[in-house]
């Protein structure tokens, strides 16, 4: 169709990528208390804390978080992390 009305379609064998793990952040109103009701800042702090703990260096942690090492340093300072 040369008139521009053709539709793009994914190959039949294409599978949507799924994350390796999805954190359980709880569902409000269900009694789940894992992370329900936390602010975005608290979720970010916990995520940074976990990634830093799981990484061998801060450079690796920053790369895993997709941020510059200076940004990671500032965020750790802001959240009072060592």
mmCIF file of the N, C-alpha and C atoms, coordinates in Angstrom:
data_MODEL
# 
_entry.id   MODEL 
# 
loop_
_atom_site.group_PDB 
_atom_site.id 
_atom_site.type_symbol 
_atom_site.label_atom_id 
_atom_site.label_alt_id 
_atom_site.label_comp_id 
_atom_site.label_asym_id 
_atom_site.label_entity_id 
_atom_site.label_seq_id 
_atom_site.pdbx_PDB_ins_code 
_atom_site.Cartn_x 
_atom_site.Cartn_y 
_atom_site.Cartn_z 
_atom_site.occupancy 
_atom_site.B_iso_or_equiv 
_atom_site.pdbx_formal_charge 
_atom_site.auth_seq_id 
_atom_site.auth_comp_id 
_atom_site.auth_asym_id 
_atom_site.auth_atom_id 
_atom_site.pdbx_PDB_model_num 
ATOM 1   N N  . UNK A 1 1  ? 0.841  -1.171  0.000  1.00 0.00 ? 1  UNK A N  1 
ATOM 2   C CA . UNK A 1 1  ? 0.000  0.000   0.000  1.00 0.00 ? 1  UNK A CA 1 
ATOM 3   C C  . UNK A 1 1  ? 0.888  1.236   0.000  1.00 0.00 ? 1  UNK A C  1 
ATOM 4   N N  . UNK A 1 2  ? 0.951  1.887   -1.085 1.00 0.00 ? 2  UNK A N  1 
ATOM 5   C CA . UNK A 1 2  ? 1.825  3.036   -1.226 1.00 0.00 ? 2  UNK A CA 1 
ATOM 6   C C  . UNK A 1 2  ? 1.169  4.337   -0.788 1.00 0.00 ? 2  UNK A C  1 
ATOM 7   N N  . UNK A 1 3  ? -0.088 4.283   -0.384 1.00 0.00 ? 3  UNK A N  1 
ATOM 8   C CA . UNK A 1 3  ? -0.782 5.513   -0.007 1.00 0.00 ? 3  UNK A CA 1 
ATOM 9   C C  . UNK A 1 3  ? -0.573 5.892   1.455  1.00 0.00 ? 3  UNK A C  1 
ATOM 10  N N  . UNK A 1 4  ? 0.265  5.158   2.185  1.00 0.00 ? 4  UNK A N  1 
ATOM 11  C CA . UNK A 1 4  ? 0.563  5.476   3.573  1.00 0.00 ? 4  UNK A CA 1 
ATOM 12  C C  . UNK A 1 4  ? -0.439 4.904   4.558  1.00 0.00 ? 4  UNK A C  1 
ATOM 13  N N  . UNK A 1 5  ? -1.365 4.081   4.110  1.00 0.00 ? 5  UNK A N  1 
ATOM 14  C CA . UNK A 1 5  ? -2.388 3.550   5.010  1.00 0.00 ? 5  UNK A CA 1 
ATOM 15  C C  . UNK A 1 5  ? -2.030 2.165   5.556  1.00 0.00 ? 5  UNK A C  1 
ATOM 16  N N  . UNK A 1 6  ? -0.815 1.683   5.231  1.00 0.00 ? 6  UNK A N  1 
ATOM 17  C CA . UNK A 1 6  ? -0.423 0.372   5.737  1.00 0.00 ? 6  UNK A CA 1 
ATOM 18  C C  . UNK A 1 6  ? -0.230 0.427   7.249  1.00 0.00 ? 6  UNK A C  1 
ATOM 19  N N  . UNK A 1 7  ? -0.456 -0.678  7.906  1.00 0.00 ? 7  UNK A N  1 
ATOM 20  C CA . UNK A 1 7  ? -0.308 -0.756  9.351  1.00 0.00 ? 7  UNK A CA 1 
ATOM 21  C C  . UNK A 1 7  ? 0.917  -1.585  9.686  1.00 0.00 ? 7  UNK A C  1 
ATOM 22  N N  . UNK A 1 8  ? 1.640  -1.142  10.704 1.00 0.00 ? 8  UNK A N  1 
ATOM 23  C CA . UNK A 1 8  ? 2.791  -1.889  11.165 1.00 0.00 ? 8  UNK A CA 1 
ATOM 24  C C  . UNK A 1 8  ? 2.322  -2.970  12.119 1.00 0.00 ? 8  UNK A C  1 
ATOM 25  N N  . UNK A 1 9  ? 2.867  -4.151  11.976 1.00 0.00 ? 9  UNK A N  1 
ATOM 26  C CA . UNK A 1 9  ? 2.506  -5.248  12.858 1.00 0.00 ? 9  UNK A CA 1 
ATOM 27  C C  . UNK A 1 9  ? 3.782  -5.911  13.365 1.00 0.00 ? 9  UNK A C  1 
ATOM 28  N N  . UNK A 1 10 ? 3.741  -6.312  14.622 1.00 0.00 ? 10 UNK A N  1 
ATOM 29  C CA . UNK A 1 10 ? 4.870  -7.023  15.200 1.00 0.00 ? 10 UNK A CA 1 
ATOM 30  C C  . UNK A 1 10 ? 4.921  -8.429  14.621 1.00 0.00 ? 10 UNK A C  1 
ATOM 31  N N  . UNK A 1 11 ? 6.116  -8.987  14.491 1.00 0.00 ? 11 UNK A N  1 
ATOM 32  C CA . UNK A 1 11 ? 6.213  -10.372 14.026 1.00 0.00 ? 11 UNK A CA 1 
ATOM 33  C C  . UNK A 1 11 ? 5.435  -11.295 14.964 1.00 0.00 ? 11 UNK A C  1 
ATOM 34  N N  . UNK A 1 12 ? 4.892  -12.369 14.408 1.00 0.00 ? 12 UNK A N  1 
ATOM 35  C CA . UNK A 1 12 ? 4.071  -13.290 15.197 1.00 0.00 ? 12 UNK A CA 1 
ATOM 36  C C  . UNK A 1 12 ? 4.850  -13.923 16.348 1.00 0.00 ? 12 UNK A C  1 
ATOM 37  N N  . UNK A 1 13 ? 6.164  -14.059 16.199 1.00 0.00 ? 13 UNK A N  1 
ATOM 38  C CA . UNK A 1 13 ? 6.942  -14.690 17.257 1.00 0.00 ? 13 UNK A CA 1 
ATOM 39  C C  . UNK A 1 13 ? 7.492  -13.678 18.266 1.00 0.00 ? 13 UNK A C  1 
ATOM 40  N N  . UNK A 1 14 ? 7.144  -12.408 18.108 1.00 0.00 ? 14 UNK A N  1 
ATOM 41  C CA . UNK A 1 14 ? 7.621  -11.389 19.044 1.00 0.00 ? 14 UNK A CA 1 
ATOM 42  C C  . UNK A 1 14 ? 6.884  -11.528 20.377 1.00 0.00 ? 14 UNK A C  1 
ATOM 43  N N  . UNK A 1 15 ? 7.634  -11.466 21.448 1.00 0.00 ? 15 UNK A N  1 
ATOM 44  C CA . UNK A 1 15 ? 7.066  -11.562 22.789 1.00 0.00 ? 15 UNK A CA 1 
ATOM 45  C C  . UNK A 1 15 ? 7.435  -10.291 23.541 1.00 0.00 ? 15 UNK A C  1 
ATOM 46  N N  . UNK A 1 16 ? 6.486  -9.713  24.213 1.00 0.00 ? 16 UNK A N  1 
ATOM 47  C CA . UNK A 1 16 ? 6.764  -8.506  24.993 1.00 0.00 ? 16 UNK A CA 1 
ATOM 48  C C  . UNK A 1 16 ? 7.761  -8.837  26.096 1.00 0.00 ? 16 UNK A C  1 
ATOM 49  N N  . UNK A 1 17 ? 8.742  -7.978  26.255 1.00 0.00 ? 17 UNK A N  1 
ATOM 50  C CA . UNK A 1 17 ? 9.742  -8.189  27.301 1.00 0.00 ? 17 UNK A CA 1 
ATOM 51  C C  . UNK A 1 17 ? 9.111  -7.958  28.666 1.00 0.00 ? 17 UNK A C  1 
ATOM 52  N N  . UNK A 1 18 ? 9.435  -8.824  29.591 1.00 0.00 ? 18 UNK A N  1 
ATOM 53  C CA . UNK A 1 18 ? 8.945  -8.679  30.954 1.00 0.00 ? 18 UNK A CA 1 
ATOM 54  C C  . UNK A 1 18 ? 10.128 -8.469  31.876 1.00 0.00 ? 18 UNK A C  1 
ATOM 55  N N  . UNK A 1 19 ? 9.968  -7.615  32.881 1.00 0.00 ? 19 UNK A N  1 
ATOM 56  C CA . UNK A 1 19 ? 11.074 -7.405  33.810 1.00 0.00 ? 19 UNK A CA 1 
ATOM 57  C C  . UNK A 1 19 ? 11.400 -8.677  34.576 1.00 0.00 ? 19 UNK A C  1 
ATOM 58  N N  . UNK A 1 20 ? 12.660 -8.808  34.974 1.00 0.00 ? 20 UNK A N  1 
ATOM 59  C CA . UNK A 1 20 ? 13.096 -9.992  35.709 1.00 0.00 ? 20 UNK A CA 1 
ATOM 60  C C  . UNK A 1 20 ? 12.346 -10.125 37.027 1.00 0.00 ? 20 UNK A C  1 
ATOM 61  N N  . UNK A 1 21 ? 12.107 -9.011  37.684 1.00 0.00 ? 21 UNK A N  1 
ATOM 62  C CA . UNK A 1 21 ? 11.344 -9.045  38.914 1.00 0.00 ? 21 UNK A CA 1 
ATOM 63  C C  . UNK A 1 21 ? 10.601 -7.734  39.076 1.00 0.00 ? 21 UNK A C  1 
ATOM 64  N N  . UNK A 1 22 ? 9.443  -7.814  39.632 1.00 0.00 ? 22 UNK A N  1 
ATOM 65  C CA . UNK A 1 22 ? 8.639  -6.629  39.878 1.00 0.00 ? 22 UNK A CA 1 
ATOM 66  C C  . UNK A 1 22 ? 8.440  -6.532  41.380 1.00 0.00 ? 22 UNK A C  1 
ATOM 67  N N  . UNK A 1 23 ? 8.838  -5.409  41.983 1.00 0.00 ? 23 UNK A N  1 
ATOM 68  C CA . UNK A 1 23 ? 8.691  -5.310  43.435 1.00 0.00 ? 23 UNK A CA 1 
ATOM 69  C C  . UNK A 1 23 ? 7.230  -5.306  43.852 1.00 0.00 ? 23 UNK A C  1 
ATOM 70  N N  . UNK A 1 24 ? 6.944  -5.921  44.980 1.00 0.00 ? 24 UNK A N  1 
ATOM 71  C CA . UNK A 1 24 ? 5.604  -5.930  45.528 1.00 0.00 ? 24 UNK A CA 1 
ATOM 72  C C  . UNK A 1 24 ? 5.421  -4.631  46.293 1.00 0.00 ? 24 UNK A C  1 
ATOM 73  N N  . UNK A 1 25 ? 4.668  -3.702  45.704 1.00 0.00 ? 25 UNK A N  1 
ATOM 74  C CA . UNK A 1 25 ? 4.469  -2.419  46.376 1.00 0.00 ? 25 UNK A CA 1 
ATOM 75  C C  . UNK A 1 25 ? 3.131  -2.371  47.102 1.00 0.00 ? 25 UNK A C  1 
ATOM 76  N N  . UNK A 1 26 ? 2.457  -3.490  47.149 1.00 0.00 ? 26 UNK A N  1 
ATOM 77  C CA . UNK A 1 26 ? 1.191  -3.539  47.877 1.00 0.00 ? 26 UNK A CA 1 
ATOM 78  C C  . UNK A 1 26 ? 0.057  -2.920  47.082 1.00 0.00 ? 26 UNK A C  1 
ATOM 79  N N  . UNK A 1 27 ? -1.131 -3.244  47.470 1.00 0.00 ? 27 UNK A N  1 
ATOM 80  C CA . UNK A 1 27 ? -2.313 -2.697  46.828 1.00 0.00 ? 27 UNK A CA 1 
ATOM 81  C C  . UNK A 1 27 ? -3.153 -2.037  47.910 1.00 0.00 ? 27 UNK A C  1 
ATOM 82  N N  . UNK A 1 28 ? -3.343 -0.714  47.799 1.00 0.00 ? 28 UNK A N  1 
ATOM 83  C CA . UNK A 1 28 ? -4.125 -0.036  48.830 1.00 0.00 ? 28 UNK A CA 1 
ATOM 84  C C  . UNK A 1 28 ? -5.494 -0.682  49.014 1.00 0.00 ? 28 UNK A C  1 
ATOM 85  N N  . UNK A 1 29 ? -5.895 -0.812  50.259 1.00 0.00 ? 29 UNK A N  1 
ATOM 86  C CA . UNK A 1 29 ? -7.209 -1.352  50.559 1.00 0.00 ? 29 UNK A CA 1 
ATOM 87  C C  . UNK A 1 29 ? -7.273 -2.863  50.637 1.00 0.00 ? 29 UNK A C  1 
ATOM 88  N N  . UNK A 1 30 ? -6.133 -3.553  50.441 1.00 0.00 ? 30 UNK A N  1 
ATOM 89  C CA . UNK A 1 30 ? -6.148 -5.013  50.462 1.00 0.00 ? 30 UNK A CA 1 
ATOM 90  C C  . UNK A 1 30 ? -5.496 -5.575  51.714 1.00 0.00 ? 30 UNK A C  1 
ATOM 91  N N  . UNK A 1 31 ? -4.991 -4.707  52.561 1.00 0.00 ? 31 UNK A N  1 
ATOM 92  C CA . UNK A 1 31 ? -4.332 -5.176  53.776 1.00 0.00 ? 31 UNK A CA 1 
ATOM 93  C C  . UNK A 1 31 ? -2.855 -5.456  53.581 1.00 0.00 ? 31 UNK A C  1 
ATOM 94  N N  . UNK A 1 32 ? -2.354 -5.305  52.350 1.00 0.00 ? 32 UNK A N  1 
ATOM 95  C CA . UNK A 1 32 ? -0.934 -5.512  52.081 1.00 0.00 ? 32 UNK A CA 1 
ATOM 96  C C  . UNK A 1 32 ? -0.153 -4.357  52.691 1.00 0.00 ? 32 UNK A C  1 
ATOM 97  N N  . UNK A 1 33 ? 0.880  -4.657  53.444 1.00 0.00 ? 33 UNK A N  1 
ATOM 98  C CA . UNK A 1 33 ? 1.636  -3.605  54.114 1.00 0.00 ? 33 UNK A CA 1 
ATOM 99  C C  . UNK A 1 33 ? 3.077  -3.529  53.650 1.00 0.00 ? 33 UNK A C  1 
ATOM 100 N N  . UNK A 1 34 ? 3.447  -4.242  52.591 1.00 0.00 ? 34 UNK A N  1 
ATOM 101 C CA . UNK A 1 34 ? 4.848  -4.279  52.188 1.00 0.00 ? 34 UNK A CA 1 
ATOM 102 C C  . UNK A 1 34 ? 5.405  -2.891  51.914 1.00 0.00 ? 34 UNK A C  1 
ATOM 103 N N  . UNK A 1 35 ? 4.879  -2.183  50.936 1.00 0.00 ? 35 UNK A N  1 
ATOM 104 C CA . UNK A 1 35 ? 5.338  -0.835  50.611 1.00 0.00 ? 35 UNK A CA 1 
ATOM 105 C C  . UNK A 1 35 ? 4.161  0.097   50.369 1.00 0.00 ? 35 UNK A C  1 
ATOM 106 N N  . UNK A 1 36 ? 2.956  -0.335  50.663 1.00 0.00 ? 36 UNK A N  1 
ATOM 107 C CA . UNK A 1 36 ? 1.775  0.467   50.375 1.00 0.00 ? 36 UNK A CA 1 
ATOM 108 C C  . UNK A 1 36 ? 1.807  1.770   51.154 1.00 0.00 ? 36 UNK A C  1 
ATOM 109 N N  . UNK A 1 37 ? 1.424  2.828   50.492 1.00 0.00 ? 37 UNK A N  1 
ATOM 110 C CA . UNK A 1 37 ? 1.330  4.113   51.152 1.00 0.00 ? 37 UNK A CA 1 
ATOM 111 C C  . UNK A 1 37 ? 2.635  4.867   51.258 1.00 0.00 ? 37 UNK A C  1 
ATOM 112 N N  . UNK A 1 38 ? 3.722  4.354   50.699 1.00 0.00 ? 38 UNK A N  1 
ATOM 113 C CA . UNK A 1 38 ? 5.001  5.059   50.759 1.00 0.00 ? 38 UNK A CA 1 
ATOM 114 C C  . UNK A 1 38 ? 5.021  6.176   49.725 1.00 0.00 ? 38 UNK A C  1 
ATOM 115 N N  . UNK A 1 39 ? 5.721  7.247   50.049 1.00 0.00 ? 39 UNK A N  1 
ATOM 116 C CA . UNK A 1 39 ? 5.872  8.337   49.095 1.00 0.00 ? 39 UNK A CA 1 
ATOM 117 C C  . UNK A 1 39 ? 6.843  7.920   47.990 1.00 0.00 ? 39 UNK A C  1 
ATOM 118 N N  . UNK A 1 40 ? 6.799  8.649   46.897 1.00 0.00 ? 40 UNK A N  1 
ATOM 119 C CA . UNK A 1 40 ? 7.714  8.376   45.797 1.00 0.00 ? 40 UNK A CA 1 
ATOM 120 C C  . UNK A 1 40 ? 9.163  8.551   46.251 1.00 0.00 ? 40 UNK A C  1 
ATOM 121 N N  . UNK A 1 41 ? 9.416  9.552   47.104 1.00 0.00 ? 41 UNK A N  1 
ATOM 122 C CA . UNK A 1 41 ? 10.774 9.763   47.605 1.00 0.00 ? 41 UNK A CA 1 
ATOM 123 C C  . UNK A 1 41 ? 11.248 8.565   48.423 1.00 0.00 ? 41 UNK A C  1 
ATOM 124 N N  . UNK A 1 42 ? 10.369 8.014   49.259 1.00 0.00 ? 42 UNK A N  1 
ATOM 125 C CA . UNK A 1 42 ? 10.750 6.854   50.071 1.00 0.00 ? 42 UNK A CA 1 
ATOM 126 C C  . UNK A 1 42 ? 10.983 5.630   49.198 1.00 0.00 ? 42 UNK A C  1 
ATOM 127 N N  . UNK A 1 43 ? 10.154 5.450   48.173 1.00 0.00 ? 43 UNK A N  1 
ATOM 128 C CA . UNK A 1 43 ? 10.371 4.333   47.245 1.00 0.00 ? 43 UNK A CA 1 
ATOM 129 C C  . UNK A 1 43 ? 11.711 4.484   46.531 1.00 0.00 ? 43 UNK A C  1 
ATOM 130 N N  . UNK A 1 44 ? 12.025 5.722   46.104 1.00 0.00 ? 44 UNK A N  1 
ATOM 131 C CA . UNK A 1 44 ? 13.303 5.962   45.435 1.00 0.00 ? 44 UNK A CA 1 
ATOM 132 C C  . UNK A 1 44 ? 14.458 5.679   46.389 1.00 0.00 ? 44 UNK A C  1 
ATOM 133 N N  . UNK A 1 45 ? 14.357 6.162   47.625 1.00 0.00 ? 45 UNK A N  1 
ATOM 134 C CA . UNK A 1 45 ? 15.421 5.941   48.607 1.00 0.00 ? 45 UNK A CA 1 
ATOM 135 C C  . UNK A 1 45 ? 15.669 4.457   48.809 1.00 0.00 ? 45 UNK A C  1 
ATOM 136 N N  . UNK A 1 46 ? 14.593 3.698   48.983 1.00 0.00 ? 46 UNK A N  1 
ATOM 137 C CA . UNK A 1 46 ? 14.730 2.246   49.193 1.00 0.00 ? 46 UNK A CA 1 
ATOM 138 C C  . UNK A 1 46 ? 15.317 1.557   47.972 1.00 0.00 ? 46 UNK A C  1 
ATOM 139 N N  . UNK A 1 47 ? 14.899 1.994   46.789 1.00 0.00 ? 47 UNK A N  1 
ATOM 140 C CA . UNK A 1 47 ? 15.419 1.388   45.564 1.00 0.00 ? 47 UNK A CA 1 
ATOM 141 C C  . UNK A 1 47 ? 16.915 1.657   45.420 1.00 0.00 ? 47 UNK A C  1 
ATOM 142 N N  . UNK A 1 48 ? 17.315 2.898   45.642 1.00 0.00 ? 48 UNK A N  1 
ATOM 143 C CA . UNK A 1 48 ? 18.739 3.247   45.570 1.00 0.00 ? 48 UNK A CA 1 
ATOM 144 C C  . UNK A 1 48 ? 19.520 2.437   46.598 1.00 0.00 ? 48 UNK A C  1 
ATOM 145 N N  . UNK A 1 49 ? 19.002 2.378   47.807 1.00 0.00 ? 49 UNK A N  1 
ATOM 146 C CA . UNK A 1 49 ? 19.660 1.623   48.881 1.00 0.00 ? 49 UNK A CA 1 
ATOM 147 C C  . UNK A 1 49 ? 19.865 0.158   48.477 1.00 0.00 ? 49 UNK A C  1 
ATOM 148 N N  . UNK A 1 50 ? 18.850 -0.459  47.885 1.00 0.00 ? 50 UNK A N  1 
ATOM 149 C CA . UNK A 1 50 ? 18.932 -1.861  47.475 1.00 0.00 ? 50 UNK A CA 1 
ATOM 150 C C  . UNK A 1 50 ? 19.924 -2.054  46.333 1.00 0.00 ? 50 UNK A C  1 
ATOM 151 N N  . UNK A 1 51 ? 19.866 -1.168  45.332 1.00 0.00 ? 51 UNK A N  1 
ATOM 152 C CA . UNK A 1 51 ? 20.783 -1.297  44.189 1.00 0.00 ? 51 UNK A CA 1 
ATOM 153 C C  . UNK A 1 51 ? 22.226 -1.104  44.644 1.00 0.00 ? 51 UNK A C  1 
ATOM 154 N N  . UNK A 1 52 ? 22.474 -0.139  45.513 1.00 0.00 ? 52 UNK A N  1 
ATOM 155 C CA . UNK A 1 52 ? 23.837 0.084   46.024 1.00 0.00 ? 52 UNK A CA 1 
ATOM 156 C C  . UNK A 1 52 ? 24.307 -1.151  46.791 1.00 0.00 ? 52 UNK A C  1 
ATOM 157 N N  . UNK A 1 53 ? 23.434 -1.722  47.601 1.00 0.00 ? 53 UNK A N  1 
ATOM 158 C CA . UNK A 1 53 ? 23.802 -2.918  48.375 1.00 0.00 ? 53 UNK A CA 1 
ATOM 159 C C  . UNK A 1 53 ? 24.110 -4.107  47.463 1.00 0.00 ? 53 UNK A C  1 
ATOM 160 N N  . UNK A 1 54 ? 23.402 -4.211  46.336 1.00 0.00 ? 54 UNK A N  1 
ATOM 161 C CA . UNK A 1 54 ? 23.584 -5.330  45.413 1.00 0.00 ? 54 UNK A CA 1 
ATOM 162 C C  . UNK A 1 54 ? 24.730 -5.116  44.431 1.00 0.00 ? 54 UNK A C  1 
ATOM 163 N N  . UNK A 1 55 ? 25.322 -3.921  44.413 1.00 0.00 ? 55 UNK A N  1 
ATOM 164 C CA . UNK A 1 55 ? 26.383 -3.593  43.459 1.00 0.00 ? 55 UNK A CA 1 
ATOM 165 C C  . UNK A 1 55 ? 27.737 -3.617  44.153 1.00 0.00 ? 55 UNK A C  1 
ATOM 166 N N  . UNK A 1 56 ? 28.760 -3.947  43.384 1.00 0.00 ? 56 UNK A N  1 
ATOM 167 C CA . UNK A 1 56 ? 30.109 -4.002  43.937 1.00 0.00 ? 56 UNK A CA 1 
ATOM 168 C C  . UNK A 1 56 ? 30.717 -2.618  44.109 1.00 0.00 ? 56 UNK A C  1 
ATOM 169 N N  . UNK A 1 57 ? 30.347 -1.667  43.238 1.00 0.00 ? 57 UNK A N  1 
ATOM 170 C CA . UNK A 1 57 ? 30.877 -0.305  43.322 1.00 0.00 ? 57 UNK A CA 1 
ATOM 171 C C  . UNK A 1 57 ? 29.743 0.690   43.104 1.00 0.00 ? 57 UNK A C  1 
ATOM 172 N N  . UNK A 1 58 ? 30.007 1.935   43.478 1.00 0.00 ? 58 UNK A N  1 
ATOM 173 C CA . UNK A 1 58 ? 29.008 2.979   43.227 1.00 0.00 ? 58 UNK A CA 1 
ATOM 174 C C  . UNK A 1 58 ? 28.880 3.262   41.732 1.00 0.00 ? 58 UNK A C  1 
ATOM 175 N N  . UNK A 1 59 ? 29.961 3.080   40.988 1.00 0.00 ? 59 UNK A N  1 
ATOM 176 C CA . UNK A 1 59 ? 29.907 3.252   39.534 1.00 0.00 ? 59 UNK A CA 1 
ATOM 177 C C  . UNK A 1 59 ? 28.948 2.229   38.932 1.00 0.00 ? 59 UNK A C  1 
ATOM 178 N N  . UNK A 1 60 ? 29.043 0.984   39.397 1.00 0.00 ? 60 UNK A N  1 
ATOM 179 C CA . UNK A 1 60 ? 28.133 -0.066  38.929 1.00 0.00 ? 60 UNK A CA 1 
ATOM 180 C C  . UNK A 1 60 ? 26.691 0.259   39.331 1.00 0.00 ? 60 UNK A C  1 
ATOM 181 N N  . UNK A 1 61 ? 26.489 0.711   40.553 1.00 0.00 ? 61 UNK A N  1 
ATOM 182 C CA . UNK A 1 61 ? 25.148 1.047   41.029 1.00 0.00 ? 61 UNK A CA 1 
ATOM 183 C C  . UNK A 1 61 ? 24.547 2.164   40.182 1.00 0.00 ? 61 UNK A C  1 
ATOM 184 N N  . UNK A 1 62 ? 25.332 3.198   39.909 1.00 0.00 ? 62 UNK A N  1 
ATOM 185 C CA . UNK A 1 62 ? 24.838 4.307   39.089 1.00 0.00 ? 62 UNK A CA 1 
ATOM 186 C C  . UNK A 1 62 ? 24.460 3.821   37.695 1.00 0.00 ? 62 UNK A C  1 
ATOM 187 N N  . UNK A 1 63 ? 25.286 2.952   37.125 1.00 0.00 ? 63 UNK A N  1 
ATOM 188 C CA . UNK A 1 63 ? 24.983 2.417   35.798 1.00 0.00 ? 63 UNK A CA 1 
ATOM 189 C C  . UNK A 1 63 ? 23.691 1.602   35.823 1.00 0.00 ? 63 UNK A C  1 
ATOM 190 N N  . UNK A 1 64 ? 23.511 0.790   36.851 1.00 0.00 ? 64 UNK A N  1 
ATOM 191 C CA . UNK A 1 64 ? 22.284 -0.006  36.974 1.00 0.00 ? 64 UNK A CA 1 
ATOM 192 C C  . UNK A 1 64 ? 21.059 0.879   37.149 1.00 0.00 ? 64 UNK A C  1 
ATOM 193 N N  . UNK A 1 65 ? 21.234 2.014   37.820 1.00 0.00 ? 65 UNK A N  1 
ATOM 194 C CA . UNK A 1 65 ? 20.124 2.947   38.023 1.00 0.00 ? 65 UNK A CA 1 
ATOM 195 C C  . UNK A 1 65 ? 19.893 3.846   36.806 1.00 0.00 ? 65 UNK A C  1 
ATOM 196 N N  . UNK A 1 66 ? 20.863 3.874   35.901 1.00 0.00 ? 66 UNK A N  1 
ATOM 197 C CA . UNK A 1 66 ? 20.735 4.707   34.704 1.00 0.00 ? 66 UNK A CA 1 
ATOM 198 C C  . UNK A 1 66 ? 20.971 6.182   34.985 1.00 0.00 ? 66 UNK A C  1 
ATOM 199 N N  . UNK A 1 67 ? 21.808 6.463   36.003 1.00 0.00 ? 67 UNK A N  1 
ATOM 200 C CA . UNK A 1 67 ? 22.122 7.850   36.353 1.00 0.00 ? 67 UNK A CA 1 
ATOM 201 C C  . UNK A 1 67 ? 23.625 8.016   36.445 1.00 0.00 ? 67 UNK A C  1 
ATOM 202 N N  . UNK A 1 68 ? 24.071 9.259   36.404 1.00 0.00 ? 68 UNK A N  1 
ATOM 203 C CA . UNK A 1 68 ? 25.487 9.571   36.532 1.00 0.00 ? 68 UNK A CA 1 
ATOM 204 C C  . UNK A 1 68 ? 25.935 9.338   37.979 1.00 0.00 ? 68 UNK A C  1 
ATOM 205 N N  . UNK A 1 69 ? 27.212 9.044   38.176 1.00 0.00 ? 69 UNK A N  1 
ATOM 206 C CA . UNK A 1 69 ? 27.711 8.802   39.533 1.00 0.00 ? 69 UNK A CA 1 
ATOM 207 C C  . UNK A 1 69 ? 27.560 10.034  40.417 1.00 0.00 ? 69 UNK A C  1 
ATOM 208 N N  . UNK A 1 70 ? 27.687 11.241  39.840 1.00 0.00 ? 70 UNK A N  1 
ATOM 209 C CA . UNK A 1 70 ? 27.501 12.467  40.628 1.00 0.00 ? 70 UNK A CA 1 
ATOM 210 C C  . UNK A 1 70 ? 26.048 12.582  41.100 1.00 0.00 ? 70 UNK A C  1 
ATOM 211 N N  . UNK A 1 71 ? 25.104 12.167  40.256 1.00 0.00 ? 71 UNK A N  1 
ATOM 212 C CA . UNK A 1 71 ? 23.695 12.194  40.636 1.00 0.00 ? 71 UNK A CA 1 
ATOM 213 C C  . UNK A 1 71 ? 23.438 11.198  41.755 1.00 0.00 ? 71 UNK A C  1 
ATOM 214 N N  . UNK A 1 72 ? 24.043 10.023  41.649 1.00 0.00 ? 72 UNK A N  1 
ATOM 215 C CA . UNK A 1 72 ? 23.899 9.033   42.711 1.00 0.00 ? 72 UNK A CA 1 
ATOM 216 C C  . UNK A 1 72 ? 24.482 9.573   44.008 1.00 0.00 ? 72 UNK A C  1 
ATOM 217 N N  . UNK A 1 73 ? 25.618 10.218  43.957 1.00 0.00 ? 73 UNK A N  1 
ATOM 218 C CA . UNK A 1 73 ? 26.233 10.801  45.147 1.00 0.00 ? 73 UNK A CA 1 
ATOM 219 C C  . UNK A 1 73 ? 25.291 11.819  45.796 1.00 0.00 ? 73 UNK A C  1 
ATOM 220 N N  . UNK A 1 74 ? 24.706 12.715  44.970 1.00 0.00 ? 74 UNK A N  1 
ATOM 221 C CA . UNK A 1 74 ? 23.789 13.733  45.496 1.00 0.00 ? 74 UNK A CA 1 
ATOM 222 C C  . UNK A 1 74 ? 22.541 13.105  46.118 1.00 0.00 ? 74 UNK A C  1 
ATOM 223 N N  . UNK A 1 75 ? 21.988 12.103  45.461 1.00 0.00 ? 75 UNK A N  1 
ATOM 224 C CA . UNK A 1 75 ? 20.795 11.440  45.999 1.00 0.00 ? 75 UNK A CA 1 
ATOM 225 C C  . UNK A 1 75 ? 21.121 10.727  47.314 1.00 0.00 ? 75 UNK A C  1 
ATOM 226 N N  . UNK A 1 76 ? 22.264 10.069  47.389 1.00 0.00 ? 76 UNK A N  1 
ATOM 227 C CA . UNK A 1 76 ? 22.650 9.402   48.633 1.00 0.00 ? 76 UNK A CA 1 
ATOM 228 C C  . UNK A 1 76 ? 22.851 10.426  49.752 1.00 0.00 ? 76 UNK A C  1 
ATOM 229 N N  . UNK A 1 77 ? 23.431 11.571  49.423 1.00 0.00 ? 77 UNK A N  1 
ATOM 230 C CA . UNK A 1 77 ? 23.612 12.627  50.425 1.00 0.00 ? 77 UNK A CA 1 
ATOM 231 C C  . UNK A 1 77 ? 22.250 13.154  50.886 1.00 0.00 ? 77 UNK A C  1 
ATOM 232 N N  . UNK A 1 78 ? 21.343 13.397  49.932 1.00 0.00 ? 78 UNK A N  1 
ATOM 233 C CA . UNK A 1 78 ? 20.022 13.916  50.245 1.00 0.00 ? 78 UNK A CA 1 
ATOM 234 C C  . UNK A 1 78 ? 19.246 12.971  51.159 1.00 0.00 ? 78 UNK A C  1 
ATOM 235 N N  . UNK A 1 79 ? 19.386 11.667  50.931 1.00 0.00 ? 79 UNK A N  1 
ATOM 236 C CA . UNK A 1 79 ? 18.656 10.673  51.721 1.00 0.00 ? 79 UNK A CA 1 
ATOM 237 C C  . UNK A 1 79 ? 19.425 10.225  52.949 1.00 0.00 ? 79 UNK A C  1 
ATOM 238 N N  . UNK A 1 80 ? 20.590 10.818  53.197 1.00 0.00 ? 80 UNK A N  1 
ATOM 239 C CA . UNK A 1 80 ? 21.360 10.483  54.395 1.00 0.00 ? 80 UNK A CA 1 
ATOM 240 C C  . UNK A 1 80 ? 21.965 9.096   54.376 1.00 0.00 ? 80 UNK A C  1 
ATOM 241 N N  . UNK A 1 81 ? 22.302 8.609   53.201 1.00 0.00 ? 81 UNK A N  1 
ATOM 242 C CA . UNK A 1 81 ? 22.909 7.292   53.049 1.00 0.00 ? 81 UNK A CA 1 
ATOM 243 C C  . UNK A 1 81 ? 24.423 7.415   53.136 1.00 0.00 ? 81 UNK A C  1 
ATOM 244 N N  . UNK A 1 82 ? 25.062 6.333   53.609 1.00 0.00 ? 82 UNK A N  1 
ATOM 245 C CA . UNK A 1 82 ? 26.530 6.305   53.683 1.00 0.00 ? 82 UNK A CA 1 
ATOM 246 C C  . UNK A 1 82 ? 27.097 5.709   52.433 1.00 0.00 ? 82 UNK A C  1 
# 
